[in-house]
Amino acid sequence: MSHPDDAVKRSVSARIFALLDVVAEAATPPTLSAIAREASLPVSTVHRLLGDLLRSGALVRTADGGYQLGERIWRLGVAAPWEREFRAAAAAHTHALARRTGSAVALSALDGTRLFCLDTVAGHGETVVLSRSGDPLPLSATSAGKILLAGAAKDRAPAVLSGRLPRFTPFTPVAPGLVRSQLARAARVGYATAHAEYVVG
């Protein structure tokens, strides 16, 4: 989290994107005070900016007073050519893999030290809990994140594993040393596993 003084000095557009990021990444629709806290901005500033975003359709209010991304953000997102082209190029492979294995398939992409779900294909008769397109995923508590940290993105592992890791379920590995051992195993065997570490079930 940035220092409050630094946050206030950000440009208006930077503050707006900071608010949108908080709303997008929250597990449940966050309140005004929660958004201000996570974005390190004064409540008065956040209240004004949220009002602008509501009027533009970028955000909507929930029945209990939280904030969610609105239809305008969805339209802008699906209009991005890289997203459409990337998913279209991968679709034949993800669907073929799901048919061949009978298992659920998730397509993810790495952005810095964050992992995002781009698309999912359900397996046959499975009850696996799949993320939604656009959901942020933890690198240290998902099989996709671990295999990336063990291979293509191993240079980012020190930043991800610095300090105690967030706990999502009773089975989440929160000790960096434990995750490092899992990454070493993934590098040896060529695959990674995660058993109820991010979502139970």
QUIMO-V528200 format. One record per residue. N is the residue number from 0. RES is the residue in one small letter. PHI is phi in degrees with one decimal (* if undefined). PSI is psi as a letter, one per 30 degrees, with the letter a starting at -180 (NA if undefined). OMEGA is omega in radians with two decimals (none if undefined). Layout:
# QUIMO-V528200
N_RES_PHI_PSI_OMEGA + N_RES_PHI_PSI_OMEGA
This chain:
# QUIMO-V528200
0_m_*_k_-3.10 + 1_s_-78.2_l_3.11 + 2_h_-70.1_k_-3.11 + 3_p_-53.8_e_-3.13 + 4_d_-64.1_e_3.10 + 5_d_-66.1_e_-3.11 + 6_a_-64.2_e_-3.11 + 7_v_-65.5_f_-3.12 + 8_k_-77.9_f_3.14 + 9_r_-62.9_l_3.05 + 10_s_-67.6_l_3.14 + 11_v_-59.9_e_-3.12 + 12_s_-64.3_e_3.12 + 13_a_-65.1_e_3.12 + 14_r_-66.8_e_-3.14 + 15_i_-62.7_e_3.13 + 16_f_-66.9_e_3.08 + 17_a_-63.1_e_3.11 + 18_l_-66.7_e_3.13 + 19_l_-62.8_e_3.11 + 20_d_-63.2_e_3.13 + 21_v_-61.9_e_-3.13 + 22_v_-64.2_e_-3.08 + 23_a_-65.8_e_-3.02 + 24_e_-95.3_f_-3.14 + 25_a_-73.0_k_3.13 + 26_a_-67.7_e_3.07 + 27_t_-131.4_l_-3.11 + 28_p_-54.2_j_-3.07 + 29_p_-77.4_l_3.09 + 30_t_-86.0_l_3.10 + 31_l_-55.9_e_-3.09 + 32_s_-65.7_e_3.13 + 33_a_-66.6_e_3.13 + 34_i_-65.1_e_3.13 + 35_a_-61.5_e_-3.14 + 36_r_-65.2_e_-3.10 + 37_e_-68.4_e_-3.13 + 38_a_-87.3_f_-3.12 + 39_s_56.1_h_3.12 + 40_l_-126.3_l_3.10 + 41_p_-62.4_k_-3.13 + 42_v_-58.8_e_-3.12 + 43_s_-63.0_e_3.10 + 44_t_-65.0_e_-3.14 + 45_v_-64.7_e_3.13 + 46_h_-59.3_e_-3.14 + 47_r_-66.3_e_-3.11 + 48_l_-68.1_e_3.11 + 49_l_-63.5_e_3.09 + 50_g_-61.4_e_3.09 + 51_d_-62.4_e_-3.12 + 52_l_-68.2_e_3.08 + 53_l_-66.3_e_-3.12 + 54_r_-65.8_f_-3.12 + 55_s_-84.1_f_-3.10 + 56_g_87.0_g_3.12 + 57_a_-73.8_f_3.10 + 58_l_-130.2_l_3.02 + 59_v_-134.2_l_3.09 + 60_r_-93.5_k_3.05 + 61_t_-91.6_l_-3.10 + 62_a_-60.7_e_-3.12 + 63_d_-95.2_g_3.03 + 64_g_92.1_g_3.09 + 65_g_-82.3_l_-3.11 + 66_y_-122.2_k_3.07 + 67_q_-130.6_l_3.05 + 68_l_-64.3_k_-3.09 + 69_g_-97.3_l_-3.09 + 70_e_-61.0_e_-3.12 + 71_r_-66.0_e_3.10 + 72_i_-64.8_e_3.11 + 73_w_-60.8_e_-3.13 + 74_r_-61.9_e_3.12 + 75_l_-66.2_e_-3.12 + 76_g_-64.7_e_-3.09 + 77_v_-73.0_f_3.11 + 78_a_-81.1_f_-3.12 + 79_a_-67.4_k_-3.06 + 80_p_-63.7_e_-3.10 + 81_w_-64.2_e_-3.13 + 82_e_-66.9_e_-3.14 + 83_r_-64.4_e_-3.08 + 84_e_-67.9_e_-3.12 + 85_f_-64.7_e_-3.13 + 86_r_-66.8_e_3.13 + 87_a_-64.6_e_-3.14 + 88_a_-66.5_e_-3.09 + 89_a_-87.0_f_-3.00 + 90_a_-56.1_e_-3.11 + 91_a_-60.1_e_-3.11 + 92_h_-75.5_e_-3.12 + 93_t_-67.3_e_3.13 + 94_h_-69.0_e_3.11 + 95_a_-65.3_e_3.13 + 96_l_-65.3_e_3.11 + 97_a_-64.0_e_3.12 + 98_r_-66.5_e_-3.05 + 99_r_-71.6_e_-3.07 + 100_t_-98.2_f_-3.05 + 101_g_75.7_g_-3.10 + 102_s_-105.7_l_3.09 + 103_a_-68.3_k_3.14 + 104_v_-128.3_k_3.09 + 105_a_-121.9_k_3.10 + 106_l_-104.7_k_-3.09 + 107_s_-126.7_l_3.11 + 108_a_-135.0_k_-3.11 + 109_l_-97.1_k_3.08 + 110_d_-130.5_j_-3.07 + 111_g_67.0_c_3.09 + 112_t_-108.8_g_3.12 + 113_r_-120.9_k_3.13 + 114_l_-111.6_k_-3.14 + 115_f_-126.3_k_3.06 + 116_c_-80.1_k_3.13 + 117_l_-101.8_e_-3.12 + 118_d_-163.4_l_3.10 + 119_t_-139.1_l_3.04 + 120_v_-130.1_k_-3.10 + 121_a_-72.4_k_3.07 + 122_g_-86.8_l_-3.13 + 123_h_-80.8_j_3.06 + 124_g_68.1_g_-3.14 + 125_e_-87.9_l_3.07 + 126_t_-114.9_g_3.13 + 127_v_-64.5_k_3.10 + 128_v_-80.5_j_-3.12 + 129_l_-98.2_k_3.05 + 130_s_-71.9_l_3.08 + 131_r_-94.8_l_3.09 + 132_s_-56.4_k_-3.13 + 133_g_96.1_f_-3.13 + 134_d_-67.8_k_3.00 + 135_p_-76.9_k_-3.11 + 136_l_-127.2_k_3.12 + 137_p_-76.2_k_-3.13 + 138_l_-68.3_e_-3.02 + 139_s_-87.7_f_-3.07 + 140_a_-125.4_g_3.09 + 141_t_-131.5_l_-3.14 + 142_s_-65.4_e_3.12 + 143_a_-63.0_e_3.13 + 144_g_-62.7_e_-3.12 + 145_k_-66.2_e_-3.10 + 146_i_-68.8_e_3.07 + 147_l_-69.2_e_3.13 + 148_l_-66.8_f_3.13 + 149_a_-82.1_f_-3.07 + 150_g_-128.8_c_-3.00 + 151_a_-60.9_e_-3.08 + 152_a_-115.6_g_-3.06 + 153_k_-64.3_f_3.10 + 154_d_-68.6_f_-3.13 + 155_r_-94.8_f_-3.11 + 156_a_-58.3_e_3.14 + 157_p_-58.0_e_3.13 + 158_a_-68.3_e_-3.13 + 159_v_-69.7_e_-3.01 + 160_l_-98.4_g_3.11 + 161_s_-81.9_j_-3.14 + 162_g_91.5_a_-3.10 + 163_r_-72.6_k_-3.07 + 164_l_-91.8_l_-3.12 + 165_p_-69.3_k_3.11 + 166_r_-100.9_k_3.13 + 167_f_-109.6_e_3.11 + 168_t_-140.5_l_3.09 + 169_p_-61.8_f_-3.07 + 170_f_-103.3_g_-3.13 + 171_t_-69.5_k_3.05 + 172_p_-74.6_j_-3.10 + 173_v_-109.2_f_3.09 + 174_a_-90.0_k_-3.12 + 175_p_-53.5_e_-3.14 + 176_g_-63.1_e_3.12 + 177_l_-65.5_e_3.13 + 178_v_-65.9_e_3.10 + 179_r_-60.4_e_3.12 + 180_s_-67.8_e_3.08 + 181_q_-66.5_e_3.11 + 182_l_-67.6_e_3.12 + 183_a_-63.2_e_3.11 + 184_r_-65.5_e_3.13 + 185_a_-60.4_e_3.12 + 186_a_-65.4_e_-3.12 + 187_r_-75.1_e_-3.00 + 188_v_-94.1_f_3.08 + 189_g_91.1_g_3.07 + 190_y_-151.8_l_3.14 + 191_a_-128.7_l_3.11 + 192_t_-128.4_l_3.04 + 193_a_-145.8_j_-3.08 + 194_h_-106.7_j_3.10 + 195_a_56.8_h_-3.10 + 196_e_-84.2_f_3.12 + 197_y_-106.7_e_3.09 + 198_v_-134.7_k_3.11 + 199_v_-66.6_k_-3.11 + 200_g_100.4_NA_none
